[in-house]
Every structure is written in structure tokens, then in C-alpha cells.
Amino acid sequence: MKKTAASKKSAAADRASTTEEAPATEAAPAARKSAAAKKAATTKKSPAKKAATAKKAPAKKASAKKAAPLKRQAPAKKPAVVPKKATAAVKGVAPAKTVAPKPPRGESRTALVRRARRINRELAEVYPYAHPELDFENPFQLVVATVLSAQTTDLRVNQTTPALFAKYPTPEDLAAAVPEEVEEILRPTGFFRAKTKSVIGLSKALTEDFGGEVPGRLEDLVKLPGVGRKTAFVVLGNAFGRPGITVDTHFQRLVRRWRWTEETDPDKIEAAVGALFPKSDWTDLSHHVIWHGRRICHARKPACGACPIAPLCPAYGEGETDPEKAKKLLKYEKGGFPGQRLNPPQAYLDAGGKPAPPLGAG
């Protein structure tokens, strides 16, 4: 009986525990149903989110496309810098092959004067031995040689005048010469008939009007046949020591290239350039500019890479800027070649210059 009662109690306890666990068992399906409902809701909402995201995405892509050209833009170029000193002596360092910035059109008068005078000082250091490149021993020989130098080189004149002056040493001799004989001597200079007429005519004028002497005044010199202001200033500056500006083709070309003046008429160029310098500098200035035009600053292909005034030149870059290539463009003593005078001054020879050969030599 005791066992039966114990068994009944145990069975009752088992039923009670089963009854207590039942709610938990029932709660689990409910929780699962709730989680499923939340997932369904999330699933329903996600297409809307995706659609919103999809709508926003094209806008981002479009903005990216618009921004793309900005990324591909090349960086702003830095302005070219002119080399401090472009000389052929500098090896392995080529100046930038770009044209130097042009000076403003509104360059002040003071700035122009300073730049022009500095160029002349630089050239005086490069050509301390500069001199007239016509052989002469007296004013008469110089005025005749200068007239003959038109449309030809000084070298060809220097090769021709020895025979002329040997036969006609004075104005009186040349005034009485037979034109055909003079023409034959002057043939190598070109335009020999016109030049013969000029030198015989000026010799007669010197004999008849000036007692066989070359006058030392501008107003008298320009009255001689074949003598203009350029020739007169060559004679005044180099035979009489009176300052004058020689405006030949080289001088005209360079002063315009350097923007000292925009004038094209020789007389106006003379006046414009003369106003930039003291009168005492005029003769040497002429030599410096002409020598530079013949040796370095050539008309067609200037040797910019061997130019001592490159930093001051508005036209830097018009010619060869590589120092080694520019060095090959140098002429006369700068390139190791003979000069134009058969009998140059000693200072020129001391500086390494070579005399030119006589006509027919070599």
C-alpha cells in the first residue's frame, strides 16, 4: 500500500512538471512566428531601400563624370626663365629653349636707358679690341674705303684697296685717273662702275673744294659724291675722333631686335639711339653693336646660346640656344677664323684675332 501511494505521488509530480513546461513550449512557436513576421517586414522594406539607393547611385556617377575632366586637366605651365648667362663657354648646361618674356610695351624711358647702357657695357667687355674693320692709314683712304664698302664686305674692300692706293695714293692722283683703269681694280667689290664714278668724283671735290684734304665737319663731308651720314660718321669717329653713330645694316637690325627703337629710317634710328647714350659713347657703341651683329647676333640664325647679353635681350630664343651648337655659329675671331682686316690693330692680334688673307691668297 505504501508503494502504491508513492507511485501515485510520483506520477502526480510528473504531470505537474509537464503542465508547468507546456507554456514555454507553446511560447517558442510564438517567438518563431514573431521573428518570421519581422523578417517578412524587413524583406518588404528592402526593395524600397534598394530602389532609393539605385536612384541615388546615378547621381553619384553623373557627378563623377562631370568631375573627371577636372582631373584630366594639365597643370598650369610655369613661365620660362631666361638663363642668367648664356655663353658658349658653359659646357653641359643648355639654357631653356624658350623665348624670353618680352618686355612690356610700356617700358619706361628710364628702364630703356638703363637696359641699353648695360648692353653696351657688356659688349665692351666682350669686344675690348673693337675697331673699324676697314684698312686705312689716313682720312682719304678711310673715306674711299667706306664708299667702296657699300653692298659688299669689308674684307673684300680691304683686299682691293691696296692696289688702288698703291696706284693712286692722293686725291689728286685719283681725280686724274682713267675711269676704265679704276673700274678694273674695283671690279671685285661689285657695282664697280658706280663706285668708280663716286671715288673719282669725291677725289675731284676734295682737290677743288678742300685743297686735297678731307674735311672734318659733317656738313662738308655729306657734300662729297657717294658720302652720306653713315660714311661721314665713320670718317669723323675713326679719323678725327669726333663722336658719331654708324647706322649700317647690322646696327639697324640689332637695335630693333633689342627694342631700343622701332624706327626704320636710318636718320631716325640715329637720333633715337643717340638719345639713349652720352655723345662720348657713340663711336665705340657703333663698333660694339656692329661687331656683335657680325660675330654672334646674325640676321638669320643668331647664336643665342653663345650670347653674352642673352638675359637682356627681348629676342632671346630666335636662334640656337644650345651652347655647343651655338658655338659653331660664331664667326671671325670668336669662331677661330680670320678677321676682315689685312692689317688689324695690335690690340686685336693680342686678343687672339687673325689677320685676313690678301686677295687671291688660299
PLY file of the C-alpha trace (Angstrom):
ply
format ascii 1.0
element vertex 362
property float x
property float y
property float z
element edge 361
property int vertex1
property int vertex2
end_header
0.00 0.00 0.00
2.90 2.29 0.80
4.46 1.65 -2.63
1.22 2.32 -4.34
0.88 5.66 -2.60
4.48 6.63 -3.50
3.89 5.71 -7.10
0.81 7.86 -7.21
2.71 10.81 -5.78
5.48 10.42 -8.35
3.01 10.27 -11.20
1.29 13.35 -9.90
4.65 15.20 -9.75
5.45 14.19 -13.29
2.12 15.51 -14.53
2.67 18.74 -12.66
6.10 19.31 -14.22
4.69 18.57 -17.62
1.98 21.08 -17.01
4.49 23.79 -15.99
6.74 23.27 -19.06
3.92 23.41 -21.52
3.63 27.21 -21.62
7.34 27.52 -22.51
6.91 25.02 -25.28
3.95 26.95 -26.61
5.84 30.29 -26.31
8.65 29.11 -28.60
6.44 28.75 -31.70
5.01 32.17 -30.94
8.51 33.67 -30.84
9.39 31.99 -34.07
6.23 33.37 -35.69
7.13 36.89 -34.47
10.69 36.64 -35.89
9.30 35.43 -39.19
6.94 38.36 -39.30
9.83 40.80 -38.69
11.87 39.21 -41.49
8.93 39.48 -43.83
8.59 43.13 -42.96
12.29 43.66 -43.50
12.06 41.83 -46.82
9.21 44.06 -47.91
11.12 47.21 -46.94
14.43 46.23 -48.57
13.21 46.65 -52.20
12.24 50.21 -51.36
15.68 50.84 -49.87
17.33 49.27 -52.88
15.22 51.41 -55.17
16.19 54.53 -53.24
19.83 53.54 -53.38
19.51 52.81 -57.08
18.04 56.27 -57.65
20.86 57.95 -55.75
23.63 55.97 -57.49
23.22 57.55 -60.97
23.55 60.98 -59.41
26.89 59.98 -57.91
28.04 58.55 -61.21
26.94 61.65 -63.06
28.83 63.87 -60.65
31.86 61.64 -61.05
31.65 62.03 -64.81
31.45 65.79 -64.51
34.43 65.88 -62.18
36.51 63.63 -64.42
37.57 66.39 -66.88
38.95 68.41 -63.98
41.22 65.51 -63.05
42.48 65.24 -66.63
43.35 68.94 -66.92
47.07 69.58 -67.36
48.77 71.55 -64.59
49.41 75.22 -65.28
52.72 75.78 -67.06
55.35 77.72 -65.22
56.75 80.76 -67.06
60.08 80.13 -68.79
63.08 81.59 -67.04
65.83 83.24 -69.07
69.28 81.86 -68.30
71.45 84.15 -66.24
74.33 83.95 -68.70
74.18 82.02 -71.95
77.73 81.62 -73.15
79.42 79.03 -75.31
82.00 78.50 -72.55
79.40 76.75 -70.38
79.53 73.06 -71.22
76.86 70.52 -70.42
74.32 73.12 -69.28
71.99 74.21 -72.05
69.67 77.12 -71.33
65.94 76.52 -71.63
64.94 76.51 -75.29
62.19 79.03 -74.84
61.79 82.61 -75.89
62.38 85.05 -73.10
59.35 87.06 -71.96
59.03 90.20 -73.99
59.40 93.40 -72.04
56.14 95.29 -71.67
55.32 97.81 -74.33
55.07 100.34 -71.58
58.74 100.02 -70.62
59.66 103.30 -69.01
62.20 105.63 -70.54
64.46 105.17 -67.53
64.29 101.37 -67.79
65.08 101.51 -71.51
68.11 103.75 -70.98
69.45 101.51 -68.22
68.98 98.34 -70.27
70.58 99.86 -73.38
73.61 101.16 -71.49
74.08 97.86 -69.70
74.08 96.04 -73.05
76.78 98.40 -74.29
78.88 97.81 -71.14
78.58 94.04 -71.58
79.61 94.27 -75.23
82.58 96.48 -74.31
83.86 93.63 -72.15
83.37 91.11 -74.95
84.96 93.30 -77.66
87.56 95.49 -75.90
89.56 95.50 -79.14
86.67 96.59 -81.40
87.81 98.86 -84.22
86.75 99.95 -87.71
87.18 96.90 -89.93
88.46 98.80 -92.94
92.19 99.11 -93.54
93.30 102.75 -93.78
96.28 104.93 -93.00
94.74 108.39 -93.38
91.30 110.07 -93.72
91.43 109.94 -97.52
91.90 106.16 -97.55
89.13 105.74 -94.98
86.56 107.79 -96.86
87.31 105.96 -100.14
87.22 102.54 -98.46
83.92 103.36 -96.75
82.32 104.37 -100.05
83.55 101.13 -101.60
82.12 99.02 -98.73
78.53 99.54 -99.92
76.89 96.26 -100.99
79.99 94.19 -100.18
82.09 93.06 -97.22
84.84 95.00 -95.52
87.11 92.04 -96.23
86.64 92.36 -100.00
87.30 96.10 -99.79
90.47 95.51 -97.74
91.66 93.03 -100.33
91.02 95.53 -103.14
92.24 98.88 -101.81
95.98 98.04 -101.57
96.25 98.03 -105.36
94.09 101.15 -105.64
96.08 103.23 -103.16
99.38 101.98 -104.49
98.49 103.43 -107.90
96.54 106.48 -106.67
97.87 107.49 -103.22
96.37 111.02 -103.11
93.07 112.69 -104.02
94.85 114.49 -106.85
96.05 111.19 -108.33
92.66 109.54 -108.15
90.90 112.63 -109.51
93.03 112.43 -112.66
92.66 108.65 -113.08
91.29 106.94 -116.20
87.87 105.55 -115.18
88.35 102.26 -117.06
91.57 101.55 -115.17
89.93 102.25 -111.81
86.96 100.08 -112.78
89.26 97.14 -113.40
90.78 97.49 -109.92
87.40 97.87 -108.22
85.68 95.04 -110.11
85.88 92.57 -107.16
83.83 94.92 -104.94
80.74 94.80 -107.15
78.89 97.77 -108.68
82.36 98.84 -109.78
81.21 101.38 -112.39
79.08 103.36 -109.93
81.79 103.13 -107.28
84.43 104.30 -109.75
82.32 107.35 -110.53
81.89 108.08 -106.80
85.56 107.78 -105.76
86.79 109.81 -108.71
84.08 112.41 -108.08
84.84 112.76 -104.37
88.57 112.98 -105.17
87.89 115.86 -107.56
85.72 117.58 -104.92
88.46 117.20 -102.30
91.02 118.62 -104.72
88.93 121.53 -105.93
86.95 122.47 -102.82
89.07 121.40 -99.86
92.66 121.66 -101.06
93.13 117.91 -101.26
92.23 117.40 -97.58
89.31 115.51 -96.15
87.11 117.95 -94.18
86.40 117.25 -90.54
82.84 118.56 -90.46
79.65 116.59 -91.12
78.08 119.27 -93.28
81.14 119.27 -95.56
81.55 115.52 -95.78
77.98 114.85 -96.89
78.54 117.14 -99.88
81.08 114.72 -101.34
79.82 112.32 -104.07
78.85 108.94 -102.57
79.16 110.16 -98.98
76.08 110.04 -96.72
75.66 110.40 -92.97
76.78 106.83 -92.30
80.04 107.26 -94.21
80.55 110.71 -92.72
80.25 109.39 -89.15
82.66 106.55 -89.88
85.24 109.12 -91.03
84.55 111.59 -88.21
84.64 108.98 -85.48
87.65 106.98 -86.64
89.81 109.51 -88.49
89.09 112.66 -86.48
87.99 111.30 -83.10
84.64 113.08 -83.27
81.72 111.06 -81.89
79.23 109.68 -84.37
76.81 106.76 -84.73
77.28 104.50 -87.75
73.88 103.15 -88.73
74.72 100.29 -91.08
72.59 97.19 -91.74
73.90 95.37 -88.65
73.28 98.34 -86.40
69.73 98.83 -87.70
68.88 95.16 -87.25
70.21 94.80 -83.72
68.79 97.98 -82.18
65.34 96.97 -83.40
65.86 93.41 -82.17
66.79 94.82 -78.75
63.80 97.20 -78.91
65.84 100.32 -78.47
63.69 101.81 -81.21
61.02 100.80 -83.71
62.19 103.28 -86.34
63.28 102.01 -89.75
64.69 105.18 -91.26
68.49 105.38 -90.63
68.38 109.05 -89.64
65.56 108.45 -87.16
67.37 105.40 -85.76
70.48 107.52 -85.29
68.51 110.15 -83.38
66.60 107.64 -81.24
69.65 105.61 -80.23
71.84 108.67 -79.80
69.40 109.98 -77.20
69.97 106.87 -75.05
73.72 107.38 -74.66
76.14 110.17 -73.89
77.71 111.58 -77.04
81.16 110.39 -75.98
79.96 106.75 -76.27
78.63 106.97 -79.82
81.68 105.82 -81.81
82.54 102.86 -79.57
78.87 101.94 -79.30
78.75 101.67 -83.09
81.74 99.31 -83.10
80.30 97.14 -80.31
76.91 96.73 -81.98
78.32 96.10 -85.46
80.88 93.61 -84.18
78.22 91.74 -82.24
75.98 91.59 -85.31
78.79 90.16 -87.44
80.08 87.62 -84.93
77.18 86.38 -82.79
73.80 88.02 -83.41
73.42 87.05 -87.06
70.41 88.03 -89.14
69.02 84.58 -89.96
70.33 82.36 -87.19
71.64 84.21 -84.15
73.84 82.24 -81.76
71.66 82.85 -78.69
73.36 80.10 -76.69
76.71 81.90 -77.03
75.39 85.42 -76.50
76.79 87.37 -73.53
73.71 89.60 -73.32
71.03 86.88 -73.52
69.39 87.90 -70.21
68.95 91.45 -71.53
67.68 90.55 -74.99
63.92 90.56 -75.72
64.57 88.39 -78.79
66.37 85.58 -76.94
65.36 82.23 -78.44
65.03 83.36 -82.06
68.27 81.50 -82.76
70.10 78.42 -81.49
70.05 78.30 -77.66
72.14 75.18 -77.11
75.65 76.40 -76.13
77.57 73.77 -78.07
75.51 74.20 -81.23
75.58 77.98 -80.92
79.35 77.93 -80.59
79.60 76.50 -84.10
77.77 79.56 -85.47
80.33 82.08 -84.24
82.29 83.97 -86.90
85.66 85.65 -87.23
87.90 85.52 -84.17
85.04 84.28 -81.97
84.86 81.18 -84.14
88.60 80.90 -84.55
88.63 82.34 -88.06
90.47 85.31 -89.63
89.04 88.78 -89.30
88.35 91.24 -92.08
91.45 93.43 -91.93
94.73 92.54 -93.60
96.49 94.93 -91.20
94.46 94.95 -87.96
95.46 96.90 -84.82
97.86 95.23 -82.43
95.17 95.05 -79.73
93.13 92.80 -81.99
96.07 90.48 -82.58
96.85 90.43 -78.86
93.27 89.32 -78.19
93.71 86.29 -80.45
92.44 87.78 -83.70
93.85 86.66 -87.02
94.53 88.97 -89.97
92.62 88.33 -93.19
94.49 86.92 -96.20
95.20 89.18 -99.23
93.13 88.93 -102.39
93.82 85.70 -104.26
95.59 84.00 -101.35
94.47 80.48 -100.44
0 1
1 2
2 3
3 4
4 5
5 6
6 7
7 8
8 9
9 10
10 11
11 12
12 13
13 14
14 15
15 16
16 17
17 18
18 19
19 20
20 21
21 22
22 23
23 24
24 25
25 26
26 27
27 28
28 29
29 30
30 31
31 32
32 33
33 34
34 35
35 36
36 37
37 38
38 39
39 40
40 41
41 42
42 43
43 44
44 45
45 46
46 47
47 48
48 49
49 50
50 51
51 52
52 53
53 54
54 55
55 56
56 57
57 58
58 59
59 60
60 61
61 62
62 63
63 64
64 65
65 66
66 67
67 68
68 69
69 70
70 71
71 72
72 73
73 74
74 75
75 76
76 77
77 78
78 79
79 80
80 81
81 82
82 83
83 84
84 85
85 86
86 87
87 88
88 89
89 90
90 91
91 92
92 93
93 94
94 95
95 96
96 97
97 98
98 99
99 100
100 101
101 102
102 103
103 104
104 105
105 106
106 107
107 108
108 109
109 110
110 111
111 112
112 113
113 114
114 115
115 116
116 117
117 118
118 119
119 120
120 121
121 122
122 123
123 124
124 125
125 126
126 127
127 128
128 129
129 130
130 131
131 132
132 133
133 134
134 135
135 136
136 137
137 138
138 139
139 140
140 141
141 142
142 143
143 144
144 145
145 146
146 147
147 148
148 149
149 150
150 151
151 152
152 153
153 154
154 155
155 156
156 157
157 158
158 159
159 160
160 161
161 162
162 163
163 164
164 165
165 166
166 167
167 168
168 169
169 170
170 171
171 172
172 173
173 174
174 175
175 176
176 177
177 178
178 179
179 180
180 181
181 182
182 183
183 184
184 185
185 186
186 187
187 188
188 189
189 190
190 191
191 192
192 193
193 194
194 195
195 196
196 197
197 198
198 199
199 200
200 201
201 202
202 203
203 204
204 205
205 206
206 207
207 208
208 209
209 210
210 211
211 212
212 213
213 214
214 215
215 216
216 217
217 218
218 219
219 220
220 221
221 222
222 223
223 224
224 225
225 226
226 227
227 228
228 229
229 230
230 231
231 232
232 233
233 234
234 235
235 236
236 237
237 238
238 239
239 240
240 241
241 242
242 243
243 244
244 245
245 246
246 247
247 248
248 249
249 250
250 251
251 252
252 253
253 254
254 255
255 256
256 257
257 258
258 259
259 260
260 261
261 262
262 263
263 264
264 265
265 266
266 267
267 268
268 269
269 270
270 271
271 272
272 273
273 274
274 275
275 276
276 277
277 278
278 279
279 280
280 281
281 282
282 283
283 284
284 285
285 286
286 287
287 288
288 289
289 290
290 291
291 292
292 293
293 294
294 295
295 296
296 297
297 298
298 299
299 300
300 301
301 302
302 303
303 304
304 305
305 306
306 307
307 308
308 309
309 310
310 311
311 312
312 313
313 314
314 315
315 316
316 317
317 318
318 319
319 320
320 321
321 322
322 323
323 324
324 325
325 326
326 327
327 328
328 329
329 330
330 331
331 332
332 333
333 334
334 335
335 336
336 337
337 338
338 339
339 340
340 341
341 342
342 343
343 344
344 345
345 346
346 347
347 348
348 349
349 350
350 351
351 352
352 353
353 354
354 355
355 356
356 357
357 358
358 359
359 360
360 361
